[in-house]
Amino acid sequence: REGGGEAFDFVAPEEDDADPRDTISLVVVGHVDAGKSTLNGHLLHLLGSVDQRTMHKLEKESKQTGKGSFAFAWVLDGHSEERERGVTI
């Protein structure tokens, strides 16, 4: 790069950030239908970013459409077209 900078620049966290948790960035790579959205949805649920009420709703909706195993993926797949096709767009 021009200017001698590193490929990735470090950004210092805000001093007065109200959230004391550490932040990490993840890259999830996989083939179509490998479970990338399911993995991330499950992770968000386990970390408390998705409440039990929302998960219950998603589980119920996914079972009603015959896609019961898609509940965690639907945490991220919010559009009706994604849910109908079973593919994240």
N, C-alpha and C positions, 0 to 999 in steps of 0.2 A: 504494500500500500504506500501511496505517497504520504509524505509527512512523518514517516517513521513510526506511526501508531501500530499497536498490536491488532491482530485480527479480531480479538474480542476485548472490548474495553470494560474495565471494572467500574461498576456504578455503586457508590457507597450508599448504604441505606439511610433513610431520613432519621434524624436524631429523635424527633418527636412522634415517631410512628406509634399509633395506639395499639397495634397488633404485635404482641411480643414473640409470636411464632416465627421461626426461620422460614424463608421462602426458597424453594428450589424450582428450577426449570427442568422439565422433562421433554424428551423427544421420543415418541412411540412410533415405531416403524413396523409395518407388517403387510402381508398380502391382503387382498380383499377377503372379507369374512374370517379374518384371523382373530377377531375379538378386541380390536383396539378401543373402540367406544365402550364395550362392556368392561374392559379392564379399567379404563379411566372413570367410568360411572361408579364402579364398585369402589375404587379408591376414594373418590369424593364422598361416597356414602360412609365408608369406614372412618374417614377423617372428620366426619360431622358436618360437611358442607351441604349434605342433602338430608333433610329431616325424615323421621320415620313415617310421618303422614304422607309426604310426597312419594316416598318409596312404595307405600301401600297403594296409593293411587296408581302409580306406574305399573305395579305388579298386576293390579286388577285390570287395567286397560290392556296390557299386553296379553294377558290370558284370554280376555274377551275377543281379541282379534286373532287368536290362535298362535301367538308369538310370545308365549310365556317366558321364554329364556331371554327375551330382549329387554326386560325391565331396566337393567343397569345401563344398557346402551341408550335407552330412551331418556336417561338423565341428560345426555348431550344431544340427542337427536330430537329436537323440539318441533320440527316442521312435519306436517301431516304427510307430505310426499316422502320424507325420509322414513317415517314409520311404516307407510304402506309398502314401500319398496324394500325395506329392511337394509338400506344402505345409507351411510352418512354422506351427505352432499357437501 
